[in-house]
Amino acid sequence: MQGMATRIEIRHPEKAHRPDNPIQRKPAWIRVKAPTHPVYHETRALMRENRLVTVCEEAACPNIGECWSQRHATMMIMGETCTRACSFCNVATGLPKALDTDEPRRVAEAVATLGLRHVVITSVDRDDLEDGGAGHFARTIGAIRAAAPETTIEVLTPDFLRKDGALEVVVAARPDVFNHNLETVPKLYPTIRPGARYYHSLRLLDRVKQLDPSIFTKSGVMVGLGEARIEVLQVMDDLRCAEVDFLTIGQYLQPSVKHAAVDRFVTPEEFEDYARMARSKGFLLVSATPLTRSSYHADRDFAALREARAARLAA
């Protein structure tokens, strides 16, 4: 345990003073096998060779074995150090390094080498940058378009809080999907996502549709943090008012004893109920399972999104 405590102190210095929250034993429907597929190791080696950061590793995603074995990886640009200190997140917090101007090229080369049909590009929060990193997102999108013109691009962005004009820069680069996660219900923001503002994030998603209605929008929430069912349904309604196309809902998993505690493990039956309710509210696509994450099966889901939109327009 001393080794873990040291790692927490280095990776999450802002959490070191917090009391420990014991990690609960996961139910059977949450457990995943350790990755062993040879393609997993090939993907890992490619990330190392190109000096790329992935949210798959930084956020300790439980689906990394499955996704990397299928050559799916979510690239995390602008470094591995975040300026925020969300209590659910495993990404390191601190003062980030300067932007790597060669990163867009390396990301694009990796996308081309992997032969990806669809790629997800996310980032840490960069409150230290004047534009929050919007220009770096745009340059990365442009580099991928040049290196792999057939690849569709999904961005999972920060909220660009107090960064006037930043959103417009990313939208002008025309990603195929714009994803920004609300993460949780409004009442939990002060403890779970203290550096963010629920209604700002909602307005961000709404503004994307105003700027370019052709871009698919997407958002996700975690459950099992202490939210009530009626609050999750209200979040669904808020997202539909912003014309969000795709909703993901997954179980919160506690990265360490210093992170927010799991309030409870939501059952697969409850996830099915959430999915049914979300579909009835008009989302084009819904993914709601215990292991659902923002980028999980993103390539397959993008194809389903296009089909759903075409079917709705033809109706």
SERO-4910 file (N, C-alpha, C, O; in steps of 0.05 Angstrom, whole numbers):
BEGIN
 pado doro    nc1    nc2    nc3   cac1   cac2   cac3    cc1    cc2    cc3    oc1    oc2    oc3
  Met    A     17    -24      0      0      0      0     17     25      0      9     46     -9
  Gln    A     42     23     11     59     47     11     66     56    -17     67     80    -23
  Gly    A     70     36    -35     76     43    -63     53     57    -76     57     76    -91
  Met    A     28     48    -70      4     61    -82      2     89    -71     -4    108    -86
  Ala    A      7     93    -45      5    120    -33     25    139    -46     18    162    -51
  Thr    A     49    129    -51     69    146    -64     60    154    -92     63    177   -100
  Arg    A     49    135   -107     40    140   -134     18    161   -134     17    178   -151
  Ile    A     -1    158   -115    -23    177   -113    -12    205   -107    -22    225   -118
  Glu    A      8    206    -89     19    232    -82     31    246   -106     29    271   -108
  Ile    A     45    231   -123     58    243   -146     37    249   -168     38    271   -179
  Arg    A     20    231   -174      1    234   -196    -22    253   -189    -31    268   -206
  His    A    -31    252   -164    -54    268   -156    -47    283   -130    -59    277   -109
  Pro    A    -29    302   -130    -21    315   -105    -44    330    -92    -45    333    -67
  Glu    A    -63    339   -108    -86    354    -97   -105    335    -82   -123    345    -67
  Lys    A   -102    309    -86   -120    290    -73   -107    277    -48   -120    262    -33
  Ala    A    -82    282    -44    -67    268    -23    -78    272      5    -76    254     22
  His    A    -90    296     10   -100    302     37   -127    290     42   -137    291     65
  Arg    A   -140    280     22   -167    270     25   -168    244     40   -149    228     38
  Pro    A   -189    239     55   -191    213     69   -194    191     49   -205    195     27
  Asp    A   -185    167     56   -187    144     38   -216    135     35   -232    134     55
  Asn    A   -224    129     10   -250    116      5   -244     87     -4   -234     83    -26
  Pro    A   -250     68     13   -244     40      6   -256     33    -21   -279     41    -27
  Ile    A   -242     18    -37   -252      9    -64   -269    -16    -60   -259    -36    -50
  Gln    A   -293    -15    -69   -311    -37    -67   -305    -59    -87   -295    -54   -108
  Arg    A   -311    -83    -79   -307   -106    -98   -328   -103   -120   -351    -99   -115
  Lys    A   -319   -106   -145   -336   -103   -168   -354   -128   -171   -346   -150   -166
  Pro    A   -379   -124   -179   -397   -146   -185   -388   -161   -210   -371   -150   -225
  Ala    A   -399   -184   -215   -390   -201   -237   -393   -187   -264   -377   -192   -282
  Trp    A   -414   -170   -267   -419   -158   -293   -399   -135   -300   -400   -125   -322
  Ile    A   -382   -128   -281   -363   -107   -286   -335   -118   -293   -319   -104   -306
  Arg    A   -328   -141   -284   -301   -151   -286   -293   -157   -315   -309   -167   -331
  Val    A   -268   -150   -322   -258   -154   -349   -231   -170   -346   -218   -169   -326
  Lys    A   -224   -184   -368   -200   -199   -368   -176   -182   -375   -178   -162   -389
  Ala    A   -152   -190   -365   -128   -175   -372   -122   -179   -401   -127   -201   -412
  Pro    A   -111   -158   -415   -106   -160   -444    -83   -179   -450    -62   -178   -437
  Thr    A    -87   -197   -470    -66   -216   -478    -63   -218   -508    -44   -229   -518
  His    A    -82   -206   -523    -82   -209   -552    -57   -196   -564    -49   -174   -555
  Pro    A    -44   -209   -584    -19   -197   -595    -23   -170   -608     -5   -153   -607
  Val    A    -47   -164   -619    -52   -138   -631    -52   -116   -610    -45    -93   -615
  Tyr    A    -61   -123   -586    -60   -104   -563    -31    -94   -560    -27    -70   -557
  His    A    -12   -113   -560     16   -105   -556     27    -90   -579     43    -72   -576
  Glu    A     18    -96   -604     26    -81   -627     16    -52   -625     31    -33   -631
  Thr    A     -9    -49   -617    -20    -22   -614     -5     -6   -593      1     17   -596
  Arg    A      1    -20   -570     15     -7   -549     43      2   -558     52     24   -551
  Ala    A     56    -15   -574     83     -9   -584     82     15   -603    100     32   -602
  Leu    A     61     17   -619     58     39   -637     55     66   -622     66     86   -630
  Met    A     39     65   -601     36     89   -585     62     98   -572     69    122   -572
  Arg    A     78     79   -563    104     85   -551    123     96   -573    137    116   -568
  Glu    A    123     83   -596    141     91   -617    136    120   -626    155    135   -633
  Asn    A    111    128   -627    104    155   -636    101    175   -613     93    198   -617
  Arg    A    108    166   -589    107    183   -565     80    196   -561     77    220   -557
  Leu    A     59    179   -564     32    188   -562     20    180   -535     26    159   -524
  Val    A      2    197   -525    -12    192   -500    -41    183   -507    -53    194   -526
  Thr    A    -51    163   -493    -79    155   -498    -95    157   -472    -84    152   -450
  Val    A   -120    165   -475   -137    166   -451   -143    138   -441   -150    134   -418
  Cys    A   -140    118   -459   -144     90   -452   -127     83   -428   -136     70   -409
  Glu    A   -101     91   -429    -83     85   -407    -85    106   -384    -86     98   -361
  Glu    A    -86    131   -391    -85    152   -371   -110    151   -353   -108    157   -329
  Ala    A   -133    144   -364   -158    143   -348   -163    115   -338   -185    110   -327
  Ala    A   -145     96   -343   -148     68   -333   -174     56   -343   -189     45   -327
  Cys    A   -179     58   -369   -204     48   -380   -206     18   -378   -186      4   -385
  Pro    A   -228      7   -369   -230    -22   -367   -232    -37   -394   -229    -61   -395
  Asn    A   -237    -22   -415   -241    -34   -442   -215    -34   -459   -216    -41   -482
  Ile    A   -193    -26   -447   -168    -23   -463   -160    -49   -477   -151    -48   -500
  Gly    A   -163    -71   -464   -156    -97   -476   -172   -102   -502   -160   -110   -522
  Glu    A   -198    -99   -500   -215   -104   -523   -210    -84   -545   -207    -92   -569
  Cys    A   -208    -58   -539   -205    -38   -559   -178    -39   -573   -177    -38   -598
  Trp    A   -157    -41   -558   -130    -42   -570   -126    -67   -586   -110    -68   -605
  Ser    A   -139    -89   -579   -137   -114   -594   -151   -111   -621   -146   -127   -639
  Gln    A   -168    -90   -624   -181    -84   -650   -169    -60   -663   -180    -48   -681
  Arg    A   -145    -51   -653   -131    -27   -663   -147     -1   -659   -145     17   -675
  His    A   -163      0   -638   -178     24   -632   -164     37   -608   -161     24   -587
  Ala    A   -156     62   -611   -144     76   -588   -153    105   -589   -154    117   -611
  Thr    A   -159    116   -566   -167    144   -564   -143    161   -558   -132    159   -536
  Met    A   -134    178   -577   -110    194   -573   -117    217   -554   -137    231   -557
  Met    A    -99    222   -536   -102    245   -517    -80    265   -523    -56    260   -517
  Ile    A    -87    288   -535    -68    308   -543    -63    328   -521    -77    330   -501
  Met    A    -42    344   -525    -35    366   -507    -23    357   -481    -25    371   -461
  Gly    A    -11    333   -481      2    323   -457    -15    306   -439    -39    300   -445
  Glu    A     -3    296   -417    -18    279   -399    -23    292   -372    -31    278   -353
  Thr    A    -19    318   -370    -24    332   -344    -47    352   -348    -46    369   -366
  Cys    A    -67    350   -331    -91    366   -333    -90    389   -312    -79    386   -291
  Thr    A   -102    411   -320   -104    434   -301   -127    432   -282   -130    449   -264
  Arg    A   -145    413   -286   -168    409   -269   -163    387   -249   -143    373   -251
  Ala    A   -180    384   -229   -177    364   -209   -203    350   -203   -212    350   -180
  Cys    A   -216    339   -223   -241    326   -220   -237    301   -202   -218    287   -205
  Ser    A   -256    296   -184   -252    275   -164   -257    247   -175   -252    228   -161
  Phe    A   -267    245   -200   -272    219   -211   -249    210   -230   -247    187   -237
  Cys    A   -231    229   -237   -213    224   -260   -186    215   -252   -175    224   -232
  Asn    A   -174    197   -267   -148    186   -261   -125    200   -275   -102    193   -271
  Val    A   -132    220   -292   -111    235   -306    -96    252   -286   -108    265   -269
  Ala    A    -69    254   -289    -53    269   -270    -60    299   -271    -67    310   -292
  Thr    A    -57    312   -249    -63    341   -246    -38    356   -240    -20    347   -225
  Gly    A    -36    380   -252    -12    397   -246     -9    418   -267    -28    425   -281
  Leu    A     15    429   -270     21    449   -290     32    435   -315     53    423   -314
  Pro    A     17    436   -337     25    421   -361     50    434   -374     57    457   -369
  Lys    A     63    418   -391     85    427   -407     75    443   -431     51    443   -437
  Ala    A     93    457   -445     86    472   -469     75    452   -490     83    429   -490
  Leu    A     58    462   -508     48    445   -529     70    435   -547     89    449   -553
  Asp    A     67    410   -556     86    398   -574     75    403   -603     55    391   -611
  Thr    A     88    420   -617     78    429   -643     79    406   -664     66    408   -685
  Asp    A     95    386   -659     97    363   -677     76    342   -672     73    323   -687
  Glu    A     61    345   -650     42    324   -642     20    319   -663     15    295   -669
  Pro    A      8    339   -675    -12    333   -696     -2    315   -718    -16    297   -727
  Arg    A     23    319   -727     34    302   -748     37    273   -738     30    254   -752
  Arg    A     47    269   -714     51    242   -703     25    228   -699     22    204   -705
  Val    A      4    242   -690    -22    231   -686    -33    222   -714    -43    199   -717
  Ala    A    -30    239   -734    -40    232   -760    -26    208   -772    -38    191   -785
  Glu    A      1    206   -768     16    183   -778      7    158   -764      5    137   -777
  Ala    A      1    159   -738     -8    135   -724    -36    126   -734    -41    102   -738
  Val    A    -53    146   -739    -80    139   -750    -77    126   -777    -91    106   -782
  Ala    A    -60    136   -794    -56    124   -820    -43     96   -818    -52     78   -833
  Thr    A    -24     93   -800    -11     67   -797    -30     46   -787    -30     23   -796
  Leu    A    -47     54   -768    -67     35   -757    -90     29   -777   -104     10   -774
  Gly    A    -92     46   -798   -114     43   -817   -141     47   -805   -160     32   -812
  Leu    A   -144     66   -787   -169     70   -773   -191     81   -792   -186     99   -808
  Arg    A   -214     70   -790   -238     81   -804   -249    105   -789   -260    123   -800
  His    A   -245    105   -762   -255    126   -745   -236    130   -722   -226    110   -711
  Val    A   -230    155   -715   -212    160   -693   -224    180   -674   -239    198   -682
  Val    A   -218    176   -648   -227    195   -627   -203    210   -616   -183    197   -608
  Ile    A   -205    236   -617   -184    253   -606   -194    268   -582   -214    283   -584
  Thr    A   -182    264   -559   -190    278   -535   -166    293   -524   -144    293   -536
  Ser    A   -169    306   -501   -147    321   -489   -151    325   -459   -173    321   -449
  Val    A   -130    332   -446   -132    343   -419   -145    371   -420   -145    383   -442
  Asp    A   -154    381   -398   -162    409   -397   -136    426   -396   -117    420   -382
  Arg    A   -136    447   -413   -113    465   -414   -122    493   -408   -122    510   -426
  Asp    A   -129    498   -383   -138    525   -375   -115    545   -376   -119    569   -375
  Asp    A    -90    535   -378    -67    553   -379    -63    565   -407    -48    585   -410
  Leu    A    -77    555   -428    -74    565   -455    -96    585   -461   -118    582   -452
  Glu    A    -88    605   -476   -107    627   -482   -132    617   -496   -154    626   -491
  Asp    A   -129    597   -514   -152    586   -528   -161    558   -518   -177    545   -530
  Gly    A   -150    550   -495   -157    524   -483   -147    500   -500   -155    478   -494
  Gly    A   -131    506   -520   -122    484   -537   -138    480   -562   -134    461   -577
  Ala    A   -157    498   -568   -174    495   -591   -158    494   -617   -164    479   -635
  Gly    A   -138    512   -619   -122    512   -643   -107    486   -648   -104    477   -671
  His    A    -98    474   -626    -84    448   -628   -103    426   -637    -96    409   -654
  Phe    A   -128    427   -627   -148    408   -638   -151    412   -668   -151    392   -683
  Ala    A   -154    437   -677   -159    442   -705   -135    433   -722   -139    421   -743
  Arg    A   -111    437   -713    -87    429   -728    -86    398   -729    -78    387   -749
  Thr    A    -94    385   -708    -94    355   -707   -114    345   -727   -109    326   -742
  Ile    A   -138    356   -727   -159    348   -746   -148    352   -775   -152    334   -791
  Gly    A   -136    375   -780   -126    380   -807   -104    360   -815   -104    351   -838
  Ala    A    -86    353   -797    -65    334   -803    -77    306   -809    -67    292   -827
  Ile    A    -97    298   -794   -109    272   -799   -123    272   -826   -122    253   -841
  Arg    A   -137    294   -833   -151    296   -859   -130    292   -882   -136    280   -902
  Ala    A   -106    304   -878    -86    302   -899    -74    274   -901    -69    264   -922
  Ala    A    -68    261   -878    -55    235   -877    -74    212   -882    -65    191   -892
  Ala    A    -98    215   -873   -118    193   -875   -145    204   -882   -163    205   -865
  Pro    A   -148    213   -907   -173    227   -915   -199    211   -912   -220    222   -911
  Glu    A   -197    184   -912   -221    168   -909   -229    164   -880   -251    154   -875
  Thr    A   -212    171   -861   -218    167   -833   -237    189   -823   -233    212   -827
  Thr    A   -258    180   -809   -276    200   -797   -266    207   -769   -253    190   -756
  Ile    A   -271    231   -761   -258    242   -737   -278    251   -716   -297    265   -722
  Glu    A   -274    241   -692   -291    249   -669   -273    263   -649   -251    253   -642
  Val    A   -282    286   -639   -267    299   -618   -283    298   -592   -307    301   -592
  Leu    A   -268    294   -570   -280    295   -543   -265    317   -529   -243    314   -520
  Thr    A   -278    340   -528   -264    365   -520   -268    372   -490   -287    363   -478
  Pro    A   -250    390   -480   -256    403   -455   -279    422   -458   -290    425   -480
  Asp    A   -286    437   -437   -309    455   -439   -302    483   -448   -320    499   -453
  Phe    A   -276    489   -452   -267    515   -461   -280    538   -445   -288    558   -455
  Leu    A   -281    533   -419   -293    552   -400   -277    578   -401   -252    578   -396
  Arg    A   -290    601   -405   -278    627   -406   -257    630   -429   -238    645   -426
  Lys    A   -261    615   -450   -243    617   -473   -259    626   -498   -266    609   -514
  Asp    A   -265    651   -499   -281    662   -521   -270    655   -548   -246    660   -554
  Gly    A   -287    645   -566   -279    639   -593   -267    611   -597   -263    603   -619
  Ala    A   -260    597   -575   -247    572   -577   -264    551   -591   -255    536   -609
  Leu    A   -289    549   -582   -307    529   -594   -309    532   -624   -309    513   -639
  Glu    A   -312    557   -632   -315    563   -661   -291    553   -677   -295    545   -700
  Val    A   -267    554   -666   -243    544   -679   -245    514   -684   -239    505   -706
  Val    A   -254    499   -664   -256    470   -667   -278    463   -687   -275    446   -704
  Val    A   -301    476   -685   -323    470   -703   -316    477   -732   -324    463   -750
  Ala    A   -301    499   -736   -293    506   -763   -274    485   -776   -273    484   -801
  Ala    A   -261    469   -760   -244    447   -770   -261    423   -779   -250    405   -791
  Arg    A   -286    424   -773   -306    405   -782   -300    375   -775   -297    358   -793
  Pro    A   -299    370   -749   -298    341   -741   -325    329   -748   -345    343   -751
  Asp    A   -326    303   -751   -351    289   -758   -369    287   -733   -393    288   -736
  Val    A   -357    284   -710   -371    282   -685   -358    301   -665   -334    301   -661
  Phe    A   -375    316   -651   -365    334   -629   -377    322   -603   -401    323   -599
  Asn    A   -359    313   -586   -367    301   -561   -357    318   -538   -333    326   -537
  His    A   -374    323   -519   -367    336   -494   -384    324   -472   -409    326   -474
  Asn    A   -371    313   -452   -386    298   -432   -396    316   -409   -381    332   -398
  Leu    A   -422    313   -402   -432    326   -378   -422    312   -353   -420    325   -332
  Glu    A   -416    287   -355   -405    270   -334   -424    262   -312   -425    238   -305
  Thr    A   -440    281   -301   -457    274   -279   -480    294   -278   -482    312   -294
  Val    A   -497    291   -258   -521    308   -255   -512    334   -241   -492    335   -227
  Pro    A   -528    356   -244   -520    382   -234   -513    383   -205   -493    396   -197
  Lys    A   -528    369   -187   -523    371   -159   -496    361   -150   -485    368   -129
  Leu    A   -483    343   -167   -458    331   -159   -434    346   -170   -411    339   -164
  Tyr    A   -438    367   -186   -416    382   -197   -397    393   -176   -373    391   -180
  Pro    A   -406    405   -154   -387    416   -135   -368    396   -123   -345    403   -116
  Thr    A   -375    371   -122   -357    351   -111   -344    333   -132   -321    324   -128
  Ile    A   -357    328   -154   -347    310   -175   -332    325   -197   -312    316   -206
  Arg    A   -342    348   -205   -330    363   -227   -329    393   -219   -341    410   -232
  Pro    A   -314    399   -198   -315    426   -186   -305    448   -204   -313    471   -201
  Gly    A   -287    442   -223   -277    463   -241   -294    470   -264   -288    488   -280
  Ala    A   -316    455   -268   -334    458   -291   -361    469   -282   -367    471   -258
  Arg    A   -377    476   -301   -404    487   -296   -424    472   -315   -421    473   -339
  Tyr    A   -444    460   -302   -463    443   -317   -475    458   -341   -475    448   -363
  Tyr    A   -486    482   -336   -501    496   -357   -482    507   -378   -490    511   -401
  His    A   -457    512   -371   -438    520   -392   -433    497   -411   -433    501   -435
  Ser    A   -429    473   -400   -425    450   -417   -449    444   -435   -446    437   -458
  Leu    A   -473    448   -424   -497    444   -439   -499    464   -462   -506    457   -485
  Arg    A   -492    489   -456   -493    510   -477   -472    505   -498   -476    511   -522
  Leu    A   -449    494   -490   -428    487   -510   -439    468   -531   -434    472   -555
  Leu    A   -452    447   -522   -464    428   -541   -485    440   -558   -487    434   -582
  Asp    A   -501    457   -547   -522    471   -561   -510    489   -583   -520    491   -605
  Arg    A   -488    502   -576   -475    521   -594   -463    507   -618   -463    518   -640
  Val    A   -453    482   -614   -443    467   -637   -464    463   -658   -459    467   -682
  Lys    A   -488    456   -650   -510    452   -669   -518    478   -683   -525    478   -706
  Gln    A   -516    500   -668   -522    526   -680   -502    533   -702   -509    544   -723
  Leu    A   -476    527   -696   -455    534   -715   -455    516   -739   -450    525   -762
  Asp    A   -459    490   -735   -458    471   -757   -477    447   -751   -468    428   -738
  Pro    A   -502    448   -760   -521    427   -755   -513    400   -766   -524    379   -758
  Ser    A   -495    399   -785   -487    374   -797   -469    357   -779   -467    333   -783
  Ile    A   -456    369   -760   -438    355   -742   -455    340   -721   -473    351   -708
  Phe    A   -449    314   -718   -462    298   -697   -452    308   -670   -428    313   -667
  Thr    A   -470    310   -651   -461    317   -624   -467    294   -605   -485    278   -609
  Lys    A   -450    292   -584   -450    269   -567   -443    277   -539   -427    296   -535
  Ser    A   -454    264   -519   -447    270   -491   -451    245   -474   -465    226   -482
  Gly    A   -438    244   -451   -440    221   -434   -441    228   -405   -432    249   -396
  Val    A   -453    210   -390   -454    212   -361   -446    186   -348   -449    165   -359
  Met    A   -436    189   -323   -430    165   -307   -452    162   -286   -464    182   -277
  Val    A   -458    138   -279   -478    133   -258   -464    117   -236   -443    104   -240
  Gly    A   -477    117   -212   -465    103   -189   -450    122   -171   -434    113   -155
  Leu    A   -454    148   -175   -440    169   -159   -458    181   -137   -449    197   -121
  Gly    A   -484    172   -137   -502    184   -117   -525    199   -130   -541    212   -116
  Glu    A   -527    197   -156   -549    210   -170   -575    194   -167   -575    170   -163
  Ala    A   -598    208   -171   -624    194   -171   -633    190   -200   -624    205   -218
  Arg    A   -649    170   -204   -659    163   -231   -672    188   -244   -667    193   -267
  Ile    A   -688    202   -229   -703    225   -240   -683    247   -249   -689    261   -268
  Glu    A   -660    249   -236   -640    268   -244   -626    260   -270   -620    277   -286
  Val    A   -622    235   -274   -610    225   -299   -630    230   -322   -622    238   -344
  Leu    A   -656    226   -317   -676    231   -337   -677    261   -344   -682    268   -367
  Gln    A   -673    278   -324   -673    307   -330   -649    315   -347   -651    332   -365
  Val    A   -626    302   -342   -602    307   -358   -608    299   -387   -601    313   -406
  Met    A   -622    277   -391   -630    269   -418   -647    290   -431   -642    297   -455
  Asp    A   -666    301   -417   -683    322   -428   -667    347   -435   -671    359   -456
  Asp    A   -648    354   -418   -631    377   -423   -615    373   -448   -612    392   -465
  Leu    A   -604    350   -452   -588    344   -475   -605    344   -501   -595    352   -522
  Arg    A   -629    334   -499   -646    334   -523   -654    363   -530   -658    369   -553
  Cys    A   -657    380   -510   -663    409   -515   -640    421   -530   -643    440   -546
  Ala    A   -615    411   -526   -592    421   -540   -587    405   -566   -567    409   -580
  Glu    A   -607    388   -573   -606    373   -598   -582    353   -600   -573    348   -622
  Val    A   -573    343   -577   -552    324   -577   -562    298   -589   -584    288   -583
  Asp    A   -545    286   -606   -553    262   -622   -548    236   -607   -564    217   -610
  Phe    A   -527    234   -592   -517    209   -582   -511    211   -552   -497    229   -544
  Leu    A   -522    193   -536   -518    193   -507   -505    167   -499   -513    145   -507
  Thr    A   -484    169   -482   -471    146   -470   -475    147   -440   -473    169   -428
  Ile    A   -480    124   -428   -483    122   -399   -467     98   -389   -472     76   -399
  Gly    A   -449    102   -370   -433     80   -360   -430     81   -330   -436    101   -318
  Gln    A   -421     59   -319   -417     57   -290   -391     72   -282   -370     67   -295
  Tyr    A   -392     89   -262   -368    101   -251   -352     79   -236   -363     64   -220
  Leu    A   -326     78   -242   -308     60   -228   -286     77   -214   -274     94   -227
  Gln    A   -281     71   -190   -263     87   -173   -234     80   -179   -226     58   -174
  Pro    A   -218    100   -189   -190     93   -196   -172     87   -172   -153     71   -175
  Ser    A   -176    101   -150   -159     97   -126   -174    104   -101   -197    114   -103
  Val    A   -162     99    -78   -175    105    -53   -178    135    -48   -194    144    -31
  Lys    A   -164    151    -63   -165    180    -60   -186    193    -79   -191    217    -78
  His    A   -199    177    -96   -219    188   -114   -247    185   -101   -250    171    -81
  Ala    A   -266    197   -114   -294    195   -104   -302    166   -102   -295    149   -118
  Ala    A   -317    160    -81   -326    133    -76   -349    125    -95   -365    142   -103
  Val    A   -350    100   -101   -374     89   -116   -397     88    -96   -395     76    -75
  Asp    A   -419    101   -103   -442    101    -85   -456     73    -87   -464     62    -67
  Arg    A   -458     63   -112   -469     36   -116   -463     27   -144   -457     44   -162
  Phe    A   -465      1   -149   -462    -10   -176   -490    -13   -188   -507    -28   -178
  Val    A   -494      2   -209   -520      1   -222   -523    -25   -238   -504    -33   -252
  Thr    A   -546    -38   -236   -549    -64   -248   -553    -62   -278   -562    -41   -289
  Pro    A   -547    -84   -293   -552    -84   -322   -581    -78   -329   -586    -65   -349
  Glu    A   -599    -86   -312   -628    -81   -317   -634    -51   -316   -650    -41   -332
  Glu    A   -621    -37   -297   -625     -8   -295   -613      6   -320   -624     26   -329
  Phe    A   -591     -4   -329   -579      8   -354   -598      4   -377   -601     22   -394
  Glu    A   -610    -19   -379   -630    -24   -401   -653     -5   -399   -663      5   -419
  Asp    A   -661      1   -374   -683     20   -370   -675     48   -379   -690     62   -392
  Tyr    A   -650     56   -372   -640     82   -381   -639     84   -411   -646    104   -423
  Ala    A   -630     62   -424   -628     62   -453   -655     65   -466   -659     79   -485
  Arg    A   -675     51   -455   -702     52   -465   -714     80   -462   -726     91   -481
  Met    A   -709     92   -439   -719    119   -435   -706    140   -453   -719    157   -464
  Ala    A   -679    137   -457   -665    155   -475   -675    153   -504   -678    173   -517
  Arg    A   -679    129   -513   -689    125   -540   -716    138   -543   -722    150   -564
  Ser    A   -733    135   -523   -760    147   -524   -759    177   -525   -778    190   -534
  Lys    A   -737    189   -516   -735    219   -515   -724    230   -542   -722    254   -545
  Gly    A   -715    212   -560   -708    221   -587   -679    221   -594   -672    231   -616
  Phe    A   -661    210   -577   -633    209   -585   -631    190   -610   -644    170   -612
  Leu    A   -613    198   -628   -608    180   -652   -596    154   -643   -601    133   -655
  Leu    A   -579    155   -623   -564    131   -614   -560    133   -584   -555    154   -573
  Val    A   -561    110   -571   -557    108   -542   -540     84   -536   -544     62   -547
  Ser    A   -520     88   -519   -504     65   -509   -505     67   -479   -494     86   -467
  Ala    A   -517     48   -466   -520     49   -437   -515     21   -426   -533      4   -426
  Thr    A   -491     16   -417   -484    -10   -404   -463     -4   -382   -452     18   -382
  Pro    A   -459    -23   -364   -439    -17   -343   -412     -9   -353   -399      8   -341
  Leu    A   -403    -21   -375   -376    -16   -385   -375      5   -408   -354      9   -420
  Thr    A   -398     17   -414   -398     38   -434   -379     61   -426   -380     70   -403
  Arg    A   -363     70   -445   -346     94   -442   -350    111   -467   -360    101   -488
  Ser    A   -342    136   -466   -347    155   -488   -337    144   -515   -350    149   -535
  Ser    A   -314    131   -515   -302    123   -540   -305     93   -546   -295     83   -566
  Tyr    A   -320     79   -530   -323     50   -533   -339     45   -558   -361     55   -561
  His    A   -328     28   -576   -341     21   -601   -348     45   -618   -368     46   -632
  Ala    A   -331     66   -617   -337     91   -630   -340     88   -660   -356    102   -672
  Asp    A   -323     71   -673   -325     68   -702   -352     56   -710   -365     65   -729
  Arg    A   -359     35   -696   -385     21   -701   -408     40   -696   -428     41   -711
  Asp    A   -406     55   -674   -428     73   -667   -431     96   -687   -453    106   -692
  Phe    A   -408    105   -699   -410    127   -719   -426    117   -743   -442    132   -754
  Ala    A   -421     93   -752   -436     82   -775   -466     80   -768   -483     86   -785
  Ala    A   -471     72   -743   -500     71   -735   -512     98   -733   -536    101   -739
  Leu    A   -497    118   -725   -507    146   -724   -515    155   -752   -537    167   -755
  Arg    A   -498    151   -772   -505    159   -799   -530    145   -809   -547    157   -822
  Glu    A   -531    119   -804   -555    104   -812   -580    115   -799   -601    117   -812
  Ala    A   -578    121   -773   -602    131   -758   -611    158   -768   -635    163   -771
  Arg    A   -591    176   -775   -599    202   -785   -612    198   -813   -632    211   -818
  Ala    A   -601    182   -830   -612    178   -856   -641    166   -854   -659    174   -869
  Ala    A   -645    148   -836   -672    136   -832   -691    157   -822   -714    157   -831
  Arg    A   -683    174   -804   -701    195   -794   -708    215   -815   -730    224   -816
  Leu    A   -688    223   -831   -693    242   -852   -712    231   -874   -727    245   -887
  Ala    A   -710    204   -878   -727    192   -898   -755    186   -889   -773    181   -905
  Ala    A   -759    187   -863   -786    180   -852   -806    202   -858   -829    200   -850
***
